[in-house]
Amino acid sequence: MANCSGCGPGYSSPLEAMKGPREKIVYLPCIYRNTEILKPDYLSTVDVDPDSNTYCQVIHRLPMPNLGDELHHSGWNACSSCFGDASKRRNRLILPALISSRIYVIDTSQPRAPRIHKMVEPVDLYYKSGLANPHTSHCLANGQIMISCMGDPSGFGKGGFVLLDGETFEVTGNWEHPGEEAPFGYDFWYQPRHNVMMSTEWGAPRALIDGFNPKDVQQGHYGQRIHVWDWTTRRKLQSLDLGEDGAIPLEIRFLHNPDELQGYVGCALRSNVFRFYRTEKGEWEAEKVISIPSKKVEGWMLPEMPGLITDILISMDDRFLYFSNWLHGDIRQYDITNRRKPRLVGQVFLGGSLVNDGPVKVLDDPENHGQPNPCIIKGKRISGAPQMLQLSLDGKRLYVTTSLYSGWDKQFYPDMLREGSVMMQINVDTKKGGLTLNENFLVDFGKEPDGPALAHELRYPGGDCTSDIWI
């Protein structure tokens, strides 16, 4: 936390955040839905302090009281957007359940032993907002909490936003005006200094709930737009259609510097990254700046395999962009000092569908990488592939987990459901760029007491590169 008498949670600026203390614990939701284990999902607390005698171990497990939730992403009740408010504390983790539509509020006042503070039942979400399938949670400067939703209570696509009271955590209603919902919902990021919020689209929950069918894309059940909202009036201003190259735009990130008028979005299906920006006329546009070519293969469900960009983040100093190719199995680091021409400076393969002893054979690779060796850490062969990413505040350590979403994990990496996902750490060269696997770090969720679990998004108690927004 910032050393500032009378200030609120977080840091005064992204560059100040980079001077923050090294992370010592992280929180990860662990999922049992779609596995053979009939247990509730749980929130794990993992020790990542190399000076600790429990380093690389799960030191606490907080089970939820229900089955089949599909815990997914999380956010905080307060962050750096509340830095000027000494009455706010970052002491509640907001933990939506993607499938059950519950919202858990977790008390983290004892960081190494969090507990459930409150539970918002699905019926409250349904009747007070007409929304379901909550995904991304962000704290707001006014003390409220805003959560994007993917659908309506019947499982059809509906991209709206629900508001929670920051003190009682009761559902207070919708952020958007009636009738202005997007066709689909997923992620969002706001930039109040420029009175703008951007949101993305995954797909209709009923289409993606049990796996991915390419026909659903052709039938219009997945999105390909990013939406521009007026932050003050809460009106939708524009919808930027990214076309087929922008199908399934997932994680969206503004640059951290609140003066900036641009950012990036990772588009999964065609594995492209688009830069979005405001023009001199005050409108918003998007351009493709990174493209990962598909590989011609045999022994897979389709004749071509995309990289499938699933997670994306930007370093606090806005110098580097990172993303994961969940099918190809690599993480990439780009220097984005030239915002329109990102330059690849780091890459590491950590499993995936293209390993050279697997069932898939690459027939044509435009990048001429060859098929990578399996990833083995401390004798453990990694099932699945790099997916969720979180960067240390100083930018020197990149943490990665391998589970995407249990329905898709089951379809594409069934071994991971039997053997559990893992958490890995990548060392980052912050001067010239470069990524190297830390072969002494592994958290194996295949060895959990109740059986192999699927660990997903990572959060630091003191804030991180994807939860803090500055105003």
C-alpha positions as CSV (number, residue, x, y, z in Angstrom):
1,M,0.0,0.0,0.0
2,A,1.1,3.6,-0.5
3,N,2.8,5.3,2.4
4,C,0.4,8.3,2.5
5,S,-1.2,9.6,5.6
6,G,-4.9,10.1,5.2
7,C,-5.1,8.5,1.7
8,G,-7.3,5.6,0.6
9,P,-6.4,2.2,-0.9
10,G,-4.0,1.6,-3.7
11,Y,-1.5,4.1,-5.2
12,S,-1.5,7.6,-6.5
13,S,-0.4,6.6,-10.0
14,P,0.6,3.5,-12.0
15,L,4.3,4.5,-11.7
16,E,3.9,4.7,-7.9
17,A,2.3,1.3,-7.9
18,M,5.5,-0.1,-9.6
19,K,7.3,0.8,-6.4
20,G,4.9,-1.2,-4.2
21,P,6.0,-4.2,-2.1
22,R,6.6,-7.6,-3.7
23,E,3.6,-9.9,-3.7
24,K,3.6,-12.5,-0.9
25,I,0.2,-14.2,-1.4
26,V,-2.2,-14.5,-4.3
27,Y,-5.9,-15.6,-4.4
28,L,-7.1,-18.0,-7.0
29,P,-10.6,-19.4,-7.5
30,C,-10.5,-23.2,-7.9
31,I,-13.3,-24.9,-9.8
32,Y,-14.8,-28.4,-9.6
33,R,-17.6,-27.9,-12.0
34,N,-17.4,-30.3,-15.0
35,T,-14.8,-32.5,-13.2
36,E,-15.7,-35.8,-11.6
37,I,-15.5,-34.3,-8.1
38,L,-18.8,-33.3,-6.5
39,K,-17.4,-30.6,-4.3
40,P,-18.0,-26.8,-4.2
41,D,-15.6,-24.5,-5.8
42,Y,-13.2,-22.7,-3.4
43,L,-10.9,-19.7,-3.1
44,S,-7.3,-20.8,-2.6
45,T,-4.6,-18.6,-1.0
46,V,-1.2,-19.4,-2.3
47,D,2.1,-18.4,-0.8
48,V,4.4,-16.8,-3.4
49,D,7.0,-15.4,-0.9
50,P,10.4,-17.1,-1.7
51,D,11.5,-16.4,1.9
52,S,8.6,-18.3,3.3
53,N,8.7,-22.0,4.5
54,T,5.3,-22.5,2.7
55,Y,6.5,-21.1,-0.7
56,C,4.6,-22.5,-3.7
57,Q,1.9,-24.0,-1.4
58,V,-1.8,-23.5,-0.9
59,I,-2.0,-22.2,2.6
60,H,-5.8,-21.7,2.9
61,R,-8.9,-23.0,1.1
62,L,-12.3,-21.3,1.4
63,P,-15.0,-23.5,0.1
64,M,-18.2,-22.0,-1.2
65,P,-21.5,-23.3,0.2
66,N,-23.0,-24.4,-3.2
67,L,-22.1,-26.8,-6.0
68,G,-21.6,-25.9,-9.6
69,D,-20.9,-22.2,-9.3
70,E,-18.0,-21.9,-11.7
71,L,-16.0,-19.2,-9.9
72,H,-14.2,-17.3,-12.6
73,H,-12.9,-13.7,-12.3
74,S,-12.8,-11.4,-9.2
75,G,-12.3,-7.8,-8.3
76,W,-12.1,-5.5,-5.3
77,N,-14.5,-3.4,-3.3
78,A,-12.0,-0.5,-3.5
79,C,-8.9,0.1,-5.5
80,S,-6.7,3.0,-6.7
81,S,-9.7,4.8,-8.1
82,C,-10.6,5.5,-4.4
83,F,-7.0,6.5,-3.5
84,G,-8.1,10.0,-2.3
85,D,-10.8,8.6,0.0
86,A,-9.4,7.7,3.4
87,S,-12.7,6.1,4.4
88,K,-12.2,3.3,1.9
89,R,-10.3,0.0,2.4
90,R,-9.4,-2.8,0.0
91,N,-10.7,-5.5,2.2
92,R,-13.5,-7.3,0.3
93,L,-12.9,-9.5,-2.8
94,I,-15.9,-9.6,-5.1
95,L,-16.2,-13.1,-6.5
96,P,-18.9,-13.7,-9.1
97,A,-19.9,-17.2,-10.2
98,L,-20.2,-17.4,-14.0
99,I,-22.7,-20.2,-14.2
100,S,-24.8,-20.1,-11.0
101,S,-24.9,-16.2,-11.1
102,R,-24.2,-15.9,-7.4
103,I,-21.9,-13.2,-6.2
104,Y,-19.7,-14.0,-3.2
105,V,-18.2,-11.1,-1.1
106,I,-15.1,-12.3,0.6
107,D,-13.6,-10.7,3.7
108,T,-9.8,-10.4,3.3
109,S,-9.1,-8.4,6.4
110,Q,-7.1,-11.4,7.5
111,P,-5.3,-11.9,4.2
112,R,-4.0,-15.4,4.8
113,A,-7.4,-16.7,5.9
114,P,-10.2,-15.0,4.0
115,R,-13.8,-15.8,4.9
116,I,-17.3,-15.3,3.3
117,H,-18.8,-12.0,4.3
118,K,-22.0,-12.0,2.2
119,M,-23.6,-14.0,-0.6
120,V,-25.8,-12.4,-3.3
121,E,-28.3,-15.0,-4.6
122,P,-29.0,-15.3,-8.3
123,V,-32.7,-14.3,-7.8
124,D,-31.5,-10.9,-6.6
125,L,-29.5,-10.4,-9.8
126,Y,-32.4,-11.7,-12.0
127,Y,-35.1,-9.6,-10.5
128,K,-33.2,-6.4,-9.8
129,S,-31.3,-6.1,-13.0
130,G,-32.7,-8.7,-15.5
131,L,-29.1,-10.0,-15.9
132,A,-27.2,-13.2,-15.3
133,N,-23.8,-14.8,-15.7
134,P,-21.7,-12.1,-14.0
135,H,-18.1,-11.8,-15.2
136,T,-15.8,-8.8,-14.6
137,S,-15.9,-6.8,-11.3
138,H,-14.4,-3.3,-10.9
139,C,-14.6,-0.9,-8.0
140,L,-15.8,2.6,-8.8
141,A,-14.5,5.9,-7.3
142,N,-17.9,6.6,-5.8
143,G,-17.7,3.5,-3.6
144,Q,-20.0,1.3,-5.7
145,I,-19.0,-2.0,-7.4
146,M,-19.9,-2.6,-11.0
147,I,-20.0,-6.1,-12.6
148,S,-20.4,-6.9,-16.2
149,C,-22.9,-9.7,-17.1
150,M,-23.0,-11.9,-20.2
151,G,-26.6,-12.9,-20.4
152,D,-30.2,-12.8,-19.2
153,P,-31.7,-15.4,-16.8
154,S,-32.7,-17.6,-19.8
155,G,-29.1,-17.9,-21.1
156,F,-29.5,-15.6,-24.1
157,G,-26.9,-13.0,-24.7
158,K,-27.3,-9.6,-22.9
159,G,-24.4,-7.3,-22.2
160,G,-25.4,-5.2,-19.2
161,F,-23.9,-4.1,-15.9
162,V,-25.1,-4.6,-12.4
163,L,-24.3,-2.3,-9.5
164,L,-23.7,-3.3,-5.9
165,D,-23.8,-0.9,-2.9
166,G,-20.2,-0.6,-1.6
167,E,-21.2,-0.9,2.0
168,T,-24.1,-3.4,2.1
169,F,-23.2,-5.2,-1.2
170,E,-26.9,-5.3,-2.1
171,V,-27.8,-5.2,-5.8
172,T,-29.0,-1.7,-6.5
173,G,-29.9,-2.1,-10.2
174,N,-28.4,-1.6,-13.6
175,W,-25.6,0.8,-14.6
176,E,-26.9,1.1,-18.2
177,H,-30.2,2.6,-19.2
178,P,-33.1,0.3,-20.2
179,G,-32.9,-0.9,-23.7
180,E,-29.2,0.0,-24.2
181,E,-27.7,-3.3,-23.3
182,A,-25.2,-4.8,-25.7
183,P,-26.1,-8.0,-27.6
184,F,-23.4,-9.9,-25.6
185,G,-21.2,-9.1,-22.6
186,Y,-17.9,-10.0,-21.1
187,D,-15.1,-7.6,-20.0
188,F,-15.0,-3.8,-19.5
189,W,-12.6,-1.1,-18.5
190,Y,-13.4,2.5,-17.7
191,Q,-11.3,5.7,-18.1
192,P,-13.2,8.5,-16.3
193,R,-10.6,11.2,-17.1
194,H,-12.0,10.9,-20.7
195,N,-15.5,10.1,-19.7
196,V,-15.5,6.7,-21.5
197,M,-16.0,3.0,-20.8
198,M,-15.3,0.2,-23.2
199,S,-16.9,-3.3,-23.1
200,T,-16.4,-6.5,-25.0
201,E,-18.4,-9.6,-26.1
202,W,-17.9,-13.3,-25.6
203,G,-21.1,-15.1,-26.5
204,A,-24.5,-16.3,-25.4
205,P,-24.1,-18.4,-22.2
206,R,-26.4,-21.1,-23.5
207,A,-24.2,-21.6,-26.5
208,L,-20.8,-21.8,-24.7
209,I,-21.9,-23.4,-21.4
210,D,-20.8,-27.0,-22.4
211,G,-18.1,-26.3,-25.0
212,F,-17.3,-24.6,-28.2
213,N,-19.1,-25.4,-31.5
214,P,-17.9,-23.5,-34.6
215,K,-21.4,-23.5,-36.0
216,D,-22.5,-21.2,-33.1
217,V,-20.1,-18.6,-34.5
218,Q,-21.7,-18.8,-37.9
219,Q,-25.2,-18.6,-36.4
220,G,-24.4,-15.4,-34.6
221,H,-24.2,-16.7,-31.0
222,Y,-20.7,-15.1,-30.4
223,G,-19.8,-11.5,-30.5
224,Q,-17.3,-9.4,-32.6
225,R,-17.8,-5.9,-31.3
226,I,-16.5,-3.6,-28.7
227,H,-18.9,-1.0,-27.2
228,V,-18.1,2.6,-26.3
229,W,-20.1,4.1,-23.4
230,D,-20.4,7.6,-22.0
231,W,-19.2,7.2,-18.4
232,T,-21.3,10.1,-17.1
233,T,-24.6,9.6,-18.9
234,R,-24.3,5.8,-19.1
235,R,-25.4,5.9,-22.7
236,K,-23.9,3.7,-25.4
237,L,-22.2,5.9,-28.0
238,Q,-20.7,3.5,-30.5
239,S,-20.3,-0.1,-31.3
240,L,-17.1,-0.9,-33.2
241,D,-17.6,-4.0,-35.4
242,L,-14.2,-5.7,-35.6
243,G,-15.4,-8.1,-38.3
244,E,-14.4,-11.8,-38.6
245,D,-10.8,-10.9,-37.6
246,G,-12.2,-9.6,-34.3
247,A,-14.5,-12.4,-33.5
248,I,-14.8,-13.2,-29.7
249,P,-13.1,-10.1,-28.3
250,L,-12.4,-11.0,-24.7
251,E,-10.1,-9.1,-22.3
252,I,-9.9,-5.3,-22.9
253,R,-7.2,-3.0,-21.4
254,F,-6.8,0.7,-21.5
255,L,-3.2,1.9,-21.0
256,H,-2.7,2.5,-17.3
257,N,-1.8,6.1,-17.7
258,P,-5.2,7.9,-17.2
259,D,-4.2,10.6,-19.7
260,E,-4.0,8.0,-22.5
261,L,-6.8,7.7,-25.0
262,Q,-6.1,4.2,-26.3
263,G,-5.8,0.6,-25.3
264,Y,-5.8,-3.0,-26.7
265,V,-8.3,-5.9,-26.9
266,G,-7.4,-9.6,-27.5
267,C,-9.7,-11.3,-30.0
268,A,-9.8,-15.1,-29.4
269,L,-11.1,-16.8,-32.5
270,R,-8.7,-15.4,-35.1
271,S,-6.0,-14.6,-32.6
272,N,-5.6,-10.9,-33.3
273,V,-5.0,-7.9,-31.1
274,F,-6.7,-4.7,-31.9
275,R,-5.7,-1.2,-30.8
276,F,-8.6,1.1,-30.0
277,Y,-8.2,4.8,-29.8
278,R,-10.1,8.1,-30.0
279,T,-9.7,10.2,-33.1
280,E,-9.2,13.9,-33.4
281,K,-12.9,14.2,-34.2
282,G,-13.8,12.6,-30.9
283,E,-15.0,9.3,-32.2
284,W,-13.5,5.9,-31.5
285,E,-11.9,3.5,-34.0
286,A,-10.0,0.2,-33.9
287,E,-7.1,-1.2,-35.9
288,K,-5.5,-4.6,-36.0
289,V,-1.9,-4.4,-34.7
290,I,-1.0,-8.0,-33.9
291,S,-2.0,-11.2,-35.8
292,I,-1.1,-14.7,-34.8
293,P,-1.4,-17.0,-37.9
294,S,-3.3,-20.3,-37.5
295,K,-1.4,-23.5,-38.2
296,K,-2.6,-26.2,-40.6
297,V,-2.8,-29.4,-38.6
298,E,-4.1,-33.0,-38.7
299,G,-5.4,-34.9,-35.7
300,W,-7.5,-32.0,-34.3
301,M,-11.1,-31.0,-34.5
302,L,-10.5,-28.6,-37.4
303,P,-7.9,-28.4,-40.3
304,E,-6.5,-25.2,-38.9
305,M,-5.7,-24.4,-35.3
306,P,-5.8,-20.8,-34.1
307,G,-3.7,-19.6,-31.2
308,L,-6.8,-18.6,-29.3
309,I,-5.8,-15.4,-27.4
310,T,-7.6,-15.7,-24.1
311,D,-5.9,-13.3,-21.6
312,I,-4.1,-10.0,-22.2
313,L,-2.5,-7.5,-19.9
314,I,-0.3,-4.4,-19.9
315,S,2.6,-3.6,-17.6
316,M,2.1,-0.7,-15.2
317,D,4.5,1.5,-17.1
318,D,2.5,0.9,-20.4
319,R,5.7,-0.5,-22.0
320,F,4.9,-4.1,-22.5
321,L,1.8,-6.1,-23.6
322,Y,1.4,-9.8,-22.7
323,F,-1.0,-12.4,-23.9
324,S,-1.5,-16.1,-23.9
325,N,-2.3,-18.4,-26.9
326,W,-4.3,-21.1,-25.1
327,L,-4.3,-23.6,-28.0
328,H,-0.8,-23.1,-29.4
329,G,0.6,-23.1,-25.8
330,D,2.7,-19.9,-25.7
331,I,2.9,-16.6,-23.9
332,R,4.1,-13.6,-25.8
333,Q,5.6,-10.3,-24.7
334,Y,5.5,-7.2,-27.0
335,D,7.1,-3.9,-26.7
336,I,4.3,-1.3,-27.3
337,T,6.3,1.9,-26.9
338,N,5.3,2.4,-30.6
339,R,1.5,1.9,-29.9
340,R,0.6,1.2,-33.5
341,K,3.5,-1.3,-34.2
342,P,4.0,-3.7,-31.2
343,R,7.3,-5.6,-31.4
344,L,7.7,-9.2,-30.2
345,V,10.5,-9.3,-27.7
346,G,9.7,-12.4,-25.6
347,Q,8.0,-15.8,-26.0
348,V,7.8,-19.0,-24.1
349,F,5.9,-22.3,-24.8
350,L,4.3,-24.0,-21.7
351,G,2.4,-27.0,-23.0
352,G,-0.5,-26.6,-25.3
353,S,-2.0,-28.7,-28.2
354,L,1.0,-28.6,-30.4
355,V,3.6,-30.5,-28.3
356,N,5.7,-32.8,-30.4
357,D,4.7,-36.1,-28.7
358,G,0.9,-35.4,-28.9
359,P,-1.8,-36.4,-31.3
360,V,-1.7,-33.2,-33.4
361,K,0.7,-32.9,-36.3
362,V,1.5,-29.5,-37.8
363,L,1.4,-29.6,-41.6
364,D,2.1,-25.9,-42.2
365,D,3.4,-23.3,-39.7
366,P,3.7,-19.7,-41.2
367,E,5.9,-18.8,-38.2
368,N,8.2,-21.9,-38.6
369,H,8.3,-22.5,-34.9
370,G,8.3,-26.3,-35.1
371,Q,6.4,-28.3,-32.5
372,P,7.5,-27.6,-29.0
373,N,8.6,-30.1,-26.4
374,P,6.2,-30.9,-23.5
375,C,6.6,-28.6,-20.6
376,I,7.8,-30.4,-17.5
377,I,8.4,-28.7,-14.2
378,K,9.7,-30.5,-11.1
379,G,8.8,-33.8,-12.8
380,K,5.2,-32.7,-13.5
381,R,4.1,-32.7,-17.1
382,I,1.9,-29.6,-17.7
383,S,-1.6,-30.5,-18.9
384,G,-3.4,-27.7,-20.7
385,A,-1.7,-24.5,-21.7
386,P,-1.0,-20.9,-20.4
387,Q,-4.2,-19.0,-19.9
388,M,-4.8,-16.4,-17.1
389,L,-1.9,-14.0,-16.5
390,Q,-1.0,-11.6,-13.7
391,L,2.1,-9.5,-13.6
392,S,3.9,-8.3,-10.5
393,L,3.7,-4.6,-9.8
394,D,7.4,-4.1,-10.8
395,G,6.8,-6.1,-14.0
396,K,9.5,-8.7,-13.3
397,R,7.4,-11.8,-12.6
398,L,4.5,-13.1,-14.7
399,Y,2.2,-15.6,-13.0
400,V,0.2,-17.9,-15.2
401,T,-2.5,-20.6,-14.7
402,T,-3.8,-23.1,-17.2
403,S,-7.6,-23.3,-16.9
404,L,-9.8,-21.3,-19.2
405,Y,-13.4,-22.3,-18.3
406,S,-14.4,-25.8,-17.2
407,G,-16.6,-26.5,-20.2
408,W,-13.9,-25.6,-22.6
409,D,-11.2,-27.3,-20.5
410,K,-13.1,-30.5,-20.7
411,Q,-13.4,-30.2,-24.5
412,F,-9.8,-29.2,-25.4
413,Y,-7.7,-30.5,-22.5
414,P,-9.5,-33.4,-20.8
415,D,-6.2,-34.5,-19.2
416,M,-6.3,-31.3,-17.2
417,L,-9.6,-32.3,-15.5
418,R,-8.0,-35.6,-14.4
419,E,-4.6,-34.1,-13.4
420,G,-5.5,-30.6,-12.3
421,S,-4.3,-27.3,-13.5
422,V,-1.1,-25.6,-12.4
423,M,0.3,-22.2,-11.6
424,M,3.6,-21.2,-13.0
425,Q,6.0,-18.2,-12.9
426,I,7.8,-16.5,-15.7
427,N,10.8,-14.3,-15.2
428,V,10.6,-11.1,-17.2
429,D,13.4,-9.1,-18.7
430,T,12.1,-5.5,-18.2
431,K,15.0,-3.8,-19.9
432,K,15.3,-5.5,-23.3
433,G,12.3,-7.8,-23.1
434,G,12.4,-11.6,-22.8
435,L,10.6,-14.4,-21.0
436,T,12.1,-17.4,-19.2
437,L,10.4,-20.1,-17.2
438,N,11.2,-20.3,-13.5
439,E,11.8,-24.0,-13.2
440,N,11.8,-23.9,-9.4
441,F,8.2,-22.6,-9.1
442,L,5.1,-24.8,-9.4
443,V,1.8,-24.9,-7.7
444,D,0.2,-28.2,-8.6
445,F,-3.6,-28.1,-8.2
446,G,-3.7,-31.8,-9.1
447,K,-2.6,-32.6,-5.5
448,E,-5.4,-30.8,-3.7
449,P,-6.9,-32.6,-0.7
450,D,-10.3,-33.1,-2.4
451,G,-8.9,-34.0,-5.8
452,P,-7.6,-32.2,-8.9
453,A,-9.0,-28.7,-9.3
454,L,-9.0,-26.1,-12.1
455,A,-7.4,-22.8,-10.9
456,H,-8.2,-19.7,-12.8
457,E,-7.7,-15.9,-12.3
458,L,-5.0,-14.5,-9.9
459,R,-5.4,-11.5,-7.6
460,Y,-2.9,-9.8,-5.2
461,P,-4.3,-8.3,-1.9
462,G,-2.6,-5.0,-2.7
463,G,-3.9,-4.6,-6.2
464,D,-2.4,-5.6,-9.6
465,C,-2.2,-4.8,-13.3
466,T,-5.8,-5.8,-14.1
467,S,-7.7,-4.6,-11.1
468,D,-6.5,-1.0,-10.5
469,I,-7.8,1.9,-12.5
470,W,-6.7,5.5,-12.0
471,I,-9.0,8.6,-12.3
